[in-house]
Amino acid sequence: MSGTYPCGGARGDEPPRDDAGDVVPPGEARSDLRSRYGDGHSDGLRPLKSLDLAAAGSVDALVRGMADTSFGGRELGRAADVLEAMVRDEQSYNVLTLSGAMTIAKQGLVICEMIERGWVSAVVSTGALMAHGLVESLGMLHFEHDGSIADPDLLERGYNRVYDTIELEQNLDDTERIMAQVLDEVPDDEVLCSSSLNRRIGAWLAKNTDGRGPLKSAYEHDVPVYVPAFTDSELGLDFATNNHMREELGKSALRFDPFGDLNDFHRRFIEHERHGIMTIGGGVPRNWAQQVAPFIDILGKRVPSKAHPPCRYRYAVRICPEPVHWGGLSGCSYSESVSWGKIVPAAEGGRWAEVHADATIAWPMVVRAVMERLGS
């Protein structure tokens, strides 16, 4: 019985045959849909390998092994490769963008590690993430929520729930008192922005605390921390409340100009030829950091004295569970960002990886793997 079907195909358990029923040697032309049988190698394809856990004696070895597998594991391995290239490039200005409840999720020391090792040139974050990190820096605790207390009862007891974790309302009240001390030292004629205020908070922490924390590490390593949506945070609410209190006392309100952040970031960015970005989540921090490239472009077109050669991110790593089809900014792919002039295309040397996973799982693994590659 012939191994061909009426549509010209062949059964998977028999060799391919031509119209006369003769076996077609590998690589020769055929009359059906497959012109030849490639061996993978001749077309430059990379062979994959089964993950050997017994041979993975370190996090780096595990991640390297995952890079030779499929799906999310392969992308995780690719993310470590891109991050390694980014931090090894001493001429690259590297930006870490943060969204989601990463500090209340106890990832604050991952941020500190990246800053303290010199991997990060600037941080762009949500305000809430920095507020919860400040709570932790001051020695206060977050607690596990196991579902045994209903949300209305949490409210009554002063427990604020973030997914499966509790932030005490008392923590936030205590943090406000620290903010008041920081704001009291601001001269009346100074115009603040989020990065200048975060630097002041970091300086206070460096002087008054022993532990580690994102704002303290950023201050000690001269890394600016930008919070574009500053009013959308406990720190922003504390700032607004403090201004009302000042007015009650007959004092002038402190001034805040968010464009101070944009101009400062732009100035630092154009001082470098190459750039990298690592994004946890998405949202405003991710887009604010990336939009500097279109800003450079339109600024030069509309204000010729400010013209500057294009600046785009050459290295990019994103860890975020959101898929593109949700239509939100967090699911925006790096390929899409290429069309906006934010990311260097792969054909021009751009390198990126997008890991669709919970950052509390993937982020520590990627960072630890690169730490081991760099000898620590």
PLY file of the C-alpha trace (Angstrom):
ply
format ascii 1.0
element vertex 376
property float x
property float y
property float z
element edge 375
property int vertex1
property int vertex2
end_header
0.00 0.00 0.00
1.36 3.42 -0.95
2.45 5.78 1.81
0.79 8.77 0.13
-2.63 10.27 0.75
-4.89 11.83 -1.93
-3.69 15.36 -1.03
-0.06 14.40 -1.58
0.96 13.97 2.05
2.79 11.04 3.62
2.08 9.08 6.77
4.42 10.08 9.59
5.71 6.51 9.99
6.83 6.09 6.37
9.53 7.88 4.28
8.40 10.58 1.83
7.61 9.35 -1.69
7.23 11.11 -5.04
4.22 10.84 -7.35
5.54 7.55 -8.71
5.73 6.08 -5.25
9.51 6.08 -5.07
11.28 7.11 -1.86
12.61 10.69 -2.05
16.18 11.00 -0.71
16.54 13.56 2.12
17.14 17.09 0.84
15.81 16.49 -2.70
12.83 18.30 -4.17
9.38 16.75 -3.82
6.07 17.43 -5.44
4.11 17.83 -2.19
4.06 20.76 0.28
7.55 20.06 1.64
10.28 20.94 -0.83
12.93 19.21 1.27
13.59 17.69 4.65
15.93 20.01 6.54
18.12 18.83 9.38
17.90 22.07 11.41
21.66 22.62 11.51
21.91 23.55 7.83
19.37 26.34 8.38
21.17 27.72 11.41
18.61 26.48 13.94
19.75 26.03 17.53
19.14 22.58 19.04
17.42 22.44 22.43
18.35 20.28 25.41
16.41 18.58 28.14
16.74 20.32 31.50
19.07 18.26 33.70
18.32 19.27 37.28
20.98 16.97 38.67
23.62 18.88 36.72
22.34 22.32 37.77
24.48 23.05 40.81
23.68 26.77 41.04
20.95 29.23 40.14
23.01 30.34 37.15
23.40 26.76 35.95
19.65 26.24 36.30
18.84 29.42 34.36
21.38 28.55 31.65
19.77 25.13 31.36
16.32 26.71 31.09
17.62 28.86 28.22
17.98 25.65 26.18
14.37 24.59 26.81
11.10 26.11 25.59
8.35 28.59 26.43
8.81 30.74 29.55
11.92 28.88 30.66
13.77 29.79 27.49
12.75 33.44 27.80
13.92 33.48 31.43
17.33 32.28 30.31
17.37 34.88 27.55
16.49 37.59 30.09
19.56 36.69 32.16
21.73 36.88 29.03
20.43 40.34 28.13
20.74 41.63 31.70
24.30 40.32 31.85
25.18 42.12 28.60
23.54 45.27 29.90
25.42 45.42 33.18
28.73 44.40 31.62
28.49 47.32 29.20
30.15 50.04 31.25
29.01 52.71 28.79
25.32 51.83 29.12
22.95 54.04 31.12
20.68 51.46 32.74
17.18 52.23 34.00
15.17 50.03 36.39
11.42 50.59 36.21
9.16 49.22 38.92
5.43 48.79 39.28
3.22 46.42 41.21
3.55 45.81 44.94
7.16 44.67 44.78
8.38 46.11 48.10
5.39 44.94 50.10
6.00 41.60 48.36
9.46 41.63 50.03
11.51 42.23 46.89
13.04 45.46 48.22
16.47 43.95 48.76
16.54 42.82 45.12
16.28 46.50 44.21
19.02 47.34 46.72
21.26 44.60 45.33
20.99 45.91 41.79
21.65 49.50 42.88
24.54 48.66 45.21
26.29 46.55 42.53
26.25 49.47 40.12
23.82 47.85 37.70
21.33 50.71 37.87
21.81 54.32 36.75
18.25 55.47 37.51
15.04 54.08 39.00
11.54 54.92 37.80
8.85 53.65 40.15
5.31 53.91 41.37
4.95 55.99 44.51
3.22 53.18 46.39
6.17 50.87 45.82
8.56 53.44 47.32
6.17 54.13 50.20
5.99 50.46 51.20
9.76 50.26 50.82
10.13 53.21 53.18
7.95 51.41 55.73
10.28 48.43 55.57
13.40 50.62 55.73
12.12 52.07 58.99
11.99 48.60 60.53
8.23 48.13 60.34
6.63 44.83 59.39
4.26 43.53 56.74
2.15 40.47 57.51
0.76 37.46 55.65
-2.96 37.50 54.90
-4.35 33.97 54.96
-7.98 34.85 54.31
-9.10 34.18 57.86
-10.09 37.83 58.36
-12.72 39.24 56.00
-12.00 42.51 54.19
-14.59 44.56 56.17
-12.95 43.35 59.39
-9.51 44.20 58.02
-10.73 47.75 57.49
-12.06 47.98 61.04
-8.79 46.70 62.52
-6.54 49.02 60.51
-5.18 46.33 58.18
-4.72 47.31 54.52
-4.65 44.27 52.21
-2.43 44.07 49.12
-3.29 40.69 47.56
-2.05 38.23 50.20
-0.11 40.72 52.35
-1.08 43.23 55.04
0.18 46.79 55.44
-0.67 48.21 58.85
-2.38 51.59 58.85
-0.19 52.39 61.85
2.87 51.89 59.65
1.63 54.57 57.27
0.86 56.98 60.10
4.36 56.49 61.50
5.86 56.99 58.05
3.98 60.29 57.69
5.77 61.61 60.76
9.10 60.85 59.12
7.92 62.59 55.95
7.01 65.63 58.05
10.58 65.77 59.39
11.99 65.57 55.87
9.64 68.26 54.54
10.36 70.59 57.45
13.96 70.82 56.21
12.97 71.97 52.70
13.65 75.69 52.11
10.52 77.68 51.26
11.98 78.83 47.93
12.90 75.33 46.69
10.76 73.77 43.97
10.62 70.02 44.54
10.12 67.15 42.15
9.85 63.47 43.03
13.55 62.73 42.51
14.72 65.63 44.69
12.27 64.66 47.45
13.26 60.99 47.25
16.88 62.02 47.57
16.02 63.93 50.76
14.23 60.88 52.14
17.22 58.71 51.26
19.55 61.15 53.04
17.35 61.01 56.15
17.44 57.20 56.08
21.22 57.14 55.63
21.59 59.35 58.69
19.00 57.75 60.95
18.70 54.04 60.09
20.99 51.02 59.98
19.15 48.71 57.60
18.97 48.62 53.81
16.22 50.01 51.64
15.67 51.21 48.04
15.71 54.96 48.75
18.65 54.68 51.11
20.69 52.61 48.63
19.79 55.01 45.83
20.96 58.00 47.87
24.22 56.32 48.88
25.01 55.40 45.25
23.79 58.65 43.68
21.00 56.97 41.74
17.97 59.21 41.09
14.54 57.76 41.85
11.71 59.20 39.75
8.03 58.74 40.62
6.10 60.17 37.63
2.64 59.65 39.20
3.73 61.01 42.57
0.27 62.07 43.77
-0.94 58.48 43.29
0.81 57.28 46.43
0.93 57.53 50.20
3.98 59.78 49.85
2.00 62.10 47.59
-0.90 62.19 50.03
1.52 62.93 52.88
2.98 65.80 50.86
-0.47 67.27 50.14
-1.57 66.86 53.76
1.62 68.52 54.98
0.93 71.52 52.75
-2.55 71.89 54.24
-1.03 71.76 57.72
1.51 74.43 56.74
-1.24 76.70 55.49
-3.15 76.21 58.77
-0.03 77.52 60.53
0.26 80.49 58.18
3.21 79.05 56.25
3.53 78.96 52.49
2.90 75.63 50.77
5.85 73.73 49.38
5.98 73.78 45.60
6.21 70.71 43.38
6.95 70.60 39.64
6.89 67.16 37.96
8.66 68.52 34.89
11.77 68.81 37.04
11.92 65.01 36.86
11.45 64.90 33.09
14.14 67.48 32.44
16.59 65.86 34.85
16.07 62.40 33.34
16.43 63.79 29.82
19.68 65.54 30.73
21.20 62.39 32.20
19.95 60.19 29.37
21.49 62.15 26.50
24.89 62.10 28.19
25.23 58.44 27.14
25.33 56.71 23.76
23.95 53.34 24.89
21.05 52.60 27.20
19.43 49.64 28.93
16.11 49.14 30.68
14.83 46.46 33.02
11.11 46.65 33.64
9.21 44.92 36.41
5.52 45.10 35.53
4.59 48.03 33.31
2.31 50.99 33.78
3.43 54.60 34.08
7.04 53.88 35.16
7.74 51.74 32.13
6.26 54.18 29.62
7.67 57.30 31.30
11.18 55.84 31.10
10.75 54.80 27.46
9.10 58.00 26.25
12.35 59.91 26.72
13.35 58.69 23.24
10.35 60.30 21.46
10.84 63.36 23.68
14.39 63.76 22.38
13.07 63.44 18.84
10.20 65.94 19.05
12.21 68.37 21.18
14.86 68.56 18.49
12.26 69.06 15.76
10.34 71.81 17.54
13.21 73.47 19.41
16.18 73.22 17.05
18.63 74.45 19.68
17.83 71.28 21.64
18.49 68.91 18.74
20.32 65.71 19.69
21.06 62.45 17.88
18.46 59.71 18.49
18.74 57.81 21.78
17.01 54.43 22.13
17.32 51.50 24.50
19.76 48.91 23.16
19.14 46.41 25.97
15.71 45.65 27.40
14.35 43.07 29.85
10.75 42.93 30.99
9.16 40.65 33.58
5.40 41.01 33.53
2.54 38.48 33.35
0.26 40.60 31.16
-0.26 39.47 27.55
-0.52 41.87 24.63
-4.17 41.08 23.87
-5.36 42.68 27.12
-4.71 45.99 25.40
-3.07 47.66 28.39
0.27 49.41 28.48
1.81 46.68 30.64
1.38 44.22 27.78
3.05 46.48 25.22
5.77 44.45 23.51
9.30 45.67 22.85
8.66 45.04 19.17
5.82 47.55 19.36
8.14 49.98 21.13
10.54 49.72 18.18
7.85 51.38 16.05
7.83 54.36 18.42
11.59 54.79 18.25
12.07 53.71 21.87
13.97 50.44 21.35
16.82 49.62 18.98
15.62 47.02 16.43
17.20 43.58 16.63
18.58 44.03 13.12
20.57 47.03 14.40
21.93 45.30 17.49
19.03 45.65 19.91
18.67 42.85 22.44
15.57 42.21 24.49
13.70 39.55 26.42
10.14 39.50 27.71
9.30 37.07 30.49
5.57 36.55 31.01
5.69 35.53 34.64
5.14 36.66 38.22
8.09 38.92 39.03
8.41 37.50 42.55
9.38 34.20 40.91
11.36 35.23 37.84
13.10 38.44 38.92
15.14 36.98 41.82
16.24 34.08 39.62
17.45 36.34 36.81
19.29 38.69 39.16
20.88 35.88 41.15
22.04 34.14 37.97
23.77 37.29 36.76
25.28 37.86 40.20
26.90 34.41 39.93
28.12 35.09 36.40
29.85 38.22 37.63
31.55 36.30 40.39
29.49 37.11 43.46
0 1
1 2
2 3
3 4
4 5
5 6
6 7
7 8
8 9
9 10
10 11
11 12
12 13
13 14
14 15
15 16
16 17
17 18
18 19
19 20
20 21
21 22
22 23
23 24
24 25
25 26
26 27
27 28
28 29
29 30
30 31
31 32
32 33
33 34
34 35
35 36
36 37
37 38
38 39
39 40
40 41
41 42
42 43
43 44
44 45
45 46
46 47
47 48
48 49
49 50
50 51
51 52
52 53
53 54
54 55
55 56
56 57
57 58
58 59
59 60
60 61
61 62
62 63
63 64
64 65
65 66
66 67
67 68
68 69
69 70
70 71
71 72
72 73
73 74
74 75
75 76
76 77
77 78
78 79
79 80
80 81
81 82
82 83
83 84
84 85
85 86
86 87
87 88
88 89
89 90
90 91
91 92
92 93
93 94
94 95
95 96
96 97
97 98
98 99
99 100
100 101
101 102
102 103
103 104
104 105
105 106
106 107
107 108
108 109
109 110
110 111
111 112
112 113
113 114
114 115
115 116
116 117
117 118
118 119
119 120
120 121
121 122
122 123
123 124
124 125
125 126
126 127
127 128
128 129
129 130
130 131
131 132
132 133
133 134
134 135
135 136
136 137
137 138
138 139
139 140
140 141
141 142
142 143
143 144
144 145
145 146
146 147
147 148
148 149
149 150
150 151
151 152
152 153
153 154
154 155
155 156
156 157
157 158
158 159
159 160
160 161
161 162
162 163
163 164
164 165
165 166
166 167
167 168
168 169
169 170
170 171
171 172
172 173
173 174
174 175
175 176
176 177
177 178
178 179
179 180
180 181
181 182
182 183
183 184
184 185
185 186
186 187
187 188
188 189
189 190
190 191
191 192
192 193
193 194
194 195
195 196
196 197
197 198
198 199
199 200
200 201
201 202
202 203
203 204
204 205
205 206
206 207
207 208
208 209
209 210
210 211
211 212
212 213
213 214
214 215
215 216
216 217
217 218
218 219
219 220
220 221
221 222
222 223
223 224
224 225
225 226
226 227
227 228
228 229
229 230
230 231
231 232
232 233
233 234
234 235
235 236
236 237
237 238
238 239
239 240
240 241
241 242
242 243
243 244
244 245
245 246
246 247
247 248
248 249
249 250
250 251
251 252
252 253
253 254
254 255
255 256
256 257
257 258
258 259
259 260
260 261
261 262
262 263
263 264
264 265
265 266
266 267
267 268
268 269
269 270
270 271
271 272
272 273
273 274
274 275
275 276
276 277
277 278
278 279
279 280
280 281
281 282
282 283
283 284
284 285
285 286
286 287
287 288
288 289
289 290
290 291
291 292
292 293
293 294
294 295
295 296
296 297
297 298
298 299
299 300
300 301
301 302
302 303
303 304
304 305
305 306
306 307
307 308
308 309
309 310
310 311
311 312
312 313
313 314
314 315
315 316
316 317
317 318
318 319
319 320
320 321
321 322
322 323
323 324
324 325
325 326
326 327
327 328
328 329
329 330
330 331
331 332
332 333
333 334
334 335
335 336
336 337
337 338
338 339
339 340
340 341
341 342
342 343
343 344
344 345
345 346
346 347
347 348
348 349
349 350
350 351
351 352
352 353
353 354
354 355
355 356
356 357
357 358
358 359
359 360
360 361
361 362
362 363
363 364
364 365
365 366
366 367
367 368
368 369
369 370
370 371
371 372
372 373
373 374
374 375
